[in-house]
Amino acid sequence: MIAILRKEIQSFFSSPVGYLVIVSFLLINGLFLWVLKGEFNILNYGFADLSGYYFLAPWIFVFLIPAISMKSFSEEKKQGTLELLITKPISLSQLIVGKYLGVLCLIIIALLPTLLYIYTVYQLGNPVGNIDLGATLGAYTGLFGIAMVYSAIGIFTSTLSTNQIVPFILAVFACLFMYFGFDKLAELTGWPLHNFGIENHFNNISKGILDTRDIIYFISTAALFLFLTKLTLSKK
């Protein structure tokens, strides 16, 4: 499984696309938060907080994570190497988890530079250090939870086609639906569907309250899509 994880990371950084995806994530966030005038600009907002970043990041993830995960299995199937991997002395579950962890590690690499935002806002506070570290920790925990679910969705859709564009599009729509689709359905039908959507749980945890129900939601939802991945590959 470690070999699969290492292979995924090396494969991602062996082409300019890998660097382009991460740089795009940081560039888009940086432009909205520090350069472009608007409601997300921290310098114009008048308050030293990262609420704009916590709003933007999940939406950028909708495109970033499918772009990273779309080739996980589709490329293996297209090149005919999936059968070769399955004959190796690793189980199908280990193969899936190895690829899944590879995508997650890449998301963590993309998130690490954004820790500079925390230090910057910490210094901009009046007085210096006037930042809610509990809410900040909660928000980053929530972002990692979103990354867990989106990565699992991307891994699952990558098993559905050898054309990488198809898994990418399917993953984008699935991530969008999981993020706010249930809330919209709840508004239209009046059914209590909010707890099935990511946005509700992310909003709860980003307030700095680490509720086990929210953590269980992210873990169980990611596990569900990984199970669907195994089920799909097993049938094929």
Solvent accessible surface area in square Angstrom, and as a share of the most:
residue,aa,sasa,rsa
1,M,77,0.34
2,I,105,0.53
3,A,65,0.50
4,I,11,0.06
5,L,31,0.15
6,R,126,0.46
7,K,86,0.36
8,E,22,0.10
9,I,46,0.24
10,Q,112,0.50
11,S,35,0.23
12,F,10,0.04
13,F,51,0.21
14,S,92,0.59
15,S,38,0.24
16,P,109,0.69
17,V,86,0.49
18,G,1,0.01
19,Y,120,0.46
20,L,115,0.57
21,V,19,0.11
22,I,17,0.09
23,V,83,0.48
24,S,39,0.25
25,F,1,0.01
26,L,46,0.23
27,L,104,0.52
28,I,69,0.35
29,N,0,0.00
30,G,17,0.17
31,L,64,0.32
32,F,76,0.32
33,L,0,0.00
34,W,55,0.19
35,V,96,0.55
36,L,86,0.43
37,K,183,0.78
38,G,44,0.43
39,E,138,0.62
40,F,43,0.18
41,N,3,0.02
42,I,10,0.05
43,L,106,0.53
44,N,86,0.44
45,Y,106,0.40
46,G,66,0.63
47,F,137,0.57
48,A,29,0.22
49,D,52,0.27
50,L,4,0.02
51,S,61,0.39
52,G,12,0.11
53,Y,0,0.00
54,Y,30,0.12
55,F,110,0.46
56,L,18,0.09
57,A,0,0.00
58,P,0,0.00
59,W,80,0.28
60,I,21,0.11
61,F,0,0.00
62,V,0,0.00
63,F,112,0.47
64,L,11,0.06
65,I,0,0.00
66,P,0,0.00
67,A,26,0.20
68,I,7,0.03
69,S,0,0.00
70,M,41,0.18
71,K,49,0.21
72,S,3,0.02
73,F,0,0.00
74,S,0,0.00
75,E,50,0.22
76,E,12,0.06
77,K,48,0.20
78,K,145,0.61
79,Q,121,0.54
80,G,45,0.43
81,T,43,0.25
82,L,14,0.07
83,E,112,0.50
84,L,104,0.52
85,L,20,0.10
86,I,86,0.44
87,T,106,0.61
88,K,98,0.41
89,P,135,0.85
90,I,42,0.21
91,S,58,0.37
92,L,38,0.19
93,S,43,0.28
94,Q,78,0.35
95,L,2,0.01
96,I,4,0.02
97,V,51,0.29
98,G,0,0.00
99,K,2,0.01
100,Y,15,0.06
101,L,61,0.30
102,G,0,0.00
103,V,4,0.02
104,L,12,0.06
105,C,41,0.25
106,L,4,0.02
107,I,1,0.01
108,I,68,0.34
109,I,66,0.33
110,A,0,0.00
111,L,14,0.07
112,L,97,0.48
113,P,53,0.33
114,T,0,0.00
115,L,84,0.42
116,L,122,0.61
117,Y,25,0.09
118,I,32,0.16
119,Y,136,0.52
120,T,49,0.28
121,V,0,0.00
122,Y,84,0.32
123,Q,79,0.35
124,L,85,0.42
125,G,7,0.07
126,N,139,0.71
127,P,99,0.62
128,V,93,0.54
129,G,23,0.23
130,N,90,0.46
131,I,29,0.15
132,D,94,0.49
133,L,107,0.53
134,G,41,0.39
135,A,23,0.18
136,T,10,0.06
137,L,112,0.56
138,G,0,0.00
139,A,0,0.00
140,Y,31,0.12
141,T,46,0.26
142,G,0,0.00
143,L,0,0.00
144,F,74,0.31
145,G,4,0.04
146,I,0,0.00
147,A,0,0.00
148,M,31,0.14
149,V,0,0.00
150,Y,0,0.00
151,S,0,0.00
152,A,0,0.00
153,I,1,0.00
154,G,1,0.01
155,I,0,0.00
156,F,39,0.16
157,T,6,0.03
158,S,0,0.00
159,T,0,0.00
160,L,73,0.37
161,S,24,0.15
162,T,63,0.36
163,N,81,0.42
164,Q,47,0.21
165,I,100,0.51
166,V,59,0.34
167,P,1,0.00
168,F,52,0.21
169,I,81,0.41
170,L,76,0.38
171,A,1,0.00
172,V,11,0.06
173,F,136,0.57
174,A,30,0.24
175,C,0,0.00
176,L,40,0.20
177,F,93,0.39
178,M,22,0.10
179,Y,9,0.03
180,F,62,0.26
181,G,8,0.08
182,F,38,0.16
183,D,19,0.10
184,K,99,0.42
185,L,66,0.33
186,A,5,0.04
187,E,126,0.56
188,L,146,0.73
189,T,61,0.35
190,G,64,0.62
191,W,161,0.56
192,P,117,0.74
193,L,35,0.17
194,H,82,0.37
195,N,100,0.51
196,F,115,0.48
197,G,0,0.00
198,I,0,0.00
199,E,48,0.21
200,N,39,0.20
201,H,13,0.06
202,F,7,0.03
203,N,68,0.35
204,N,55,0.28
205,I,1,0.00
206,S,24,0.16
207,K,137,0.58
208,G,29,0.28
209,I,118,0.60
210,L,88,0.44
211,D,38,0.20
212,T,92,0.54
213,R,176,0.64
214,D,6,0.03
215,I,63,0.32
216,I,108,0.55
217,Y,26,0.10
218,F,5,0.02
219,I,95,0.48
220,S,58,0.37
221,T,13,0.08
222,A,3,0.02
223,A,54,0.42
224,L,96,0.48
225,F,26,0.11
226,L,31,0.15
227,F,118,0.49
228,L,54,0.27
229,T,0,0.00
230,K,81,0.35
231,L,76,0.38
232,T,22,0.13
233,L,10,0.05
234,S,71,0.45
235,K,160,0.68
236,K,143,0.61
